[in-house]
Amino acid sequence: MIIYFHQKHLCPLNSNSNSNSNINHLINILTQPSMSLHFFSRWETMRRRPRTTFLVSFITIIILFAIFSLHLYGYALSRFRYSHSDIDTRNNNLFLNEHTQLKRRVSSINFKHSISTVSVLFPDWEVLLIVKPNTPLDYGYNYLCIFRNSALSPARFSGVLPFTNLTTFKCDLPESLHRRSRFYQPALVTVTSENEVYDPPPLPELLRWNLLVYESFSTVDDVVVFAKGVNHRKGYDRSPSELRCVFVFGEGRTVTTAVTSSVQEVFRCPHPYRKFLFQEIEKIGISLEIIGKNFVVPSVAYYIPRPRPNTVTVLETQAHSKYFLCACTMVYNVGKFLREWVMYHSKVGVENFILYDNNSDDDFQSVVNELRENGYNITTLLWIWPKTQEAGFSHSILHSKSKGLCSWIMYVDVDEFVYSPSWSDNEGKYKIKNEFPSLKPMLLYRQQSNVSHDIGQLSVRCKEFGPSGQRKNPVKGVIQGYTCRKRLDQRHKSIVLINAVHRGLRNVIHHFELNEKEGFRSEQISMEEVVVNHYKYQAWDEFKSKFRRRVSAYVVDWRQNVNLNSKDRTPGLGFQPIEPKDWMHKFCEVRDDRLKSVTRAWFGISLGHNETRMAWQSN
């Protein structure tokens, strides 16, 4: 208990005097009638004071905690790291076999072999480690991630970034660190038989994937920067005047240029003046500055100066693309489906396939190699960045233009097949005499027609097929196995004329914004002419894998209990990967086996006794 005394009634106690006299003096004061009444009146008033004091103190603590948390958050995001030289990756194929987990004691970790990296925290507690340029790698070792609490996690080789030739690894953030308020970058170390241990150097905080410059592309005229979190809401783009491109040279020297376009995750700005480019620097860091906040976005991207080619050469490249029609998509673990998709679309006019590999770990690459050996033109680009489908498609326009690859690009997924119902009756409207049914005549007709020569994009409607009674992946392929669909069409996919795309590169659900100032427009094509068979709702074991990865930047993860009425969600599925009742018979309203019959005639190989094997089936 705390007792308060009014100052005029209580004389200061002399610490040097006898303690008994002090106590007697206090008792005399308290026993006086007037003092007793005054004291207890005063006590009644004062005893209420702790409630108010406690409340004010509690609110003050909450406010201070919030301010301190914001400070830490800003500090973590404001770190900006660069490296500026290249790496020799000639022997990186030695890492292609997945690193096995070695159960070693901590004493077997040799920090003398620690690799210089920069790390990013991805969704699902996955850590991406990018080996810094000019860092030697020891190919005879296995690697581990070691974190600040000495927790270990196996490091898996994750590929070589195609535009910077930097080696990457991935490891999982140990569960013991998930509840930490701050996450620090791990050390990438080798596992050896040596017992000598050195303390790892203090490492900075992990870069966060939700705010990061992750890629750049140099065109003849400007630089395109890809960044997560700068335009962080769908439909909201910062004004270019709010941003600057920042180029970082050796020893922290910087040059800035104005941003001229800000759309989704894509930003454009002029090259720095050539006088600022120094010959001895092979890699130059690049990022974005948010001017109003005086804040430079963390970055793992590099600017690579590109010599300006002859103007005539550029015009010739754009006018004479190597392929008339290409197909582009983003893929992850589609090895078992790829043969059917490539072989079918190659038959109907697609000449080149551009595949953005979202870090597959199945037999995808071996299937690609096999198809290439059989004469199919396939371009693969490791695109390690999660939920960046729109940015990847924007990049494909730049990549195709720079290489002179395609006149038209068709954007469809590996479970989608473009088909003309007219092919069933062999009387196609645009079929060229003595030529196999193809999509090319349809596009040529529009380019050469006086009525539709300004068409820059064809929008093709989709029919969504259900599990069709299948319990597992059909051995003859999705076209043969899934033949029952929903009645109404859903969504649209597009076939785009490269030179018609707006320089901002905006795209949503496989559709691009066109350069209307140049007179280009989109056309909605009739379903009697062309349709997309979308084998969306497959056998449950195949379909549930979609829960792990949604590639679109603007589609909510199905595991989140939000936007339950979105068209991107499966009706009746909810937000957990639990098989709904009677899944194998859902979404079956119309029996449609037209494409099944066509492909059986085109690709079926008779084995006798009414047995048929499809051309894409493994022997």
Secondary structure, DSSP 8 states (H G I E B T S, - for coil): ------GGG-----TTS-HHHHHHHHHHHHHSHHHHHHHHHHHHHHTTHHHHHHHHHHHHHHHHHHHHHHHHHHHHHT------S----TTGGGG-S--------GGGEEEEEEE-EEEEEEGGGEEEEEE-TT----TT-EEEEE-TTS-EEE-EEEEE-TTT--EEEEEE--GGGTT-SS-B--EEEEE-S-----------B-EETTSEEEEEEE-SS-EEEEEESSS-BTTB---GGGEEEEEE-GGG-EEEEE--EEETTEEEE----GGG--TT-S-EEEEEEEGGGTEE--B--EE-------HHHHHHHHHS-SEEEEEEEEESS-HHHHHHHHHHHHHTT--EEEEEE----SSHHHHHHHHHHTT--EEEEE---TT-HHHHHHHHHHHHHHHT-EEEEEE--TTEEEE-GGGGTT--TT--TTS---SHHHHHHHHH-TTTTTEEEEEEEEEEB--TT-SS--TT-HHHH--EE-SS-EEEEEEEEGGGB-TT--EETTEE-B-GGGT-EEEE--TTT-EEEE--S--HHHHGGGGT----TTS--TTSSS-TT-TTS-TTTTTS----TTGGGTT--EE--HHHHHHHHHHEEEEETTEEEETTS--
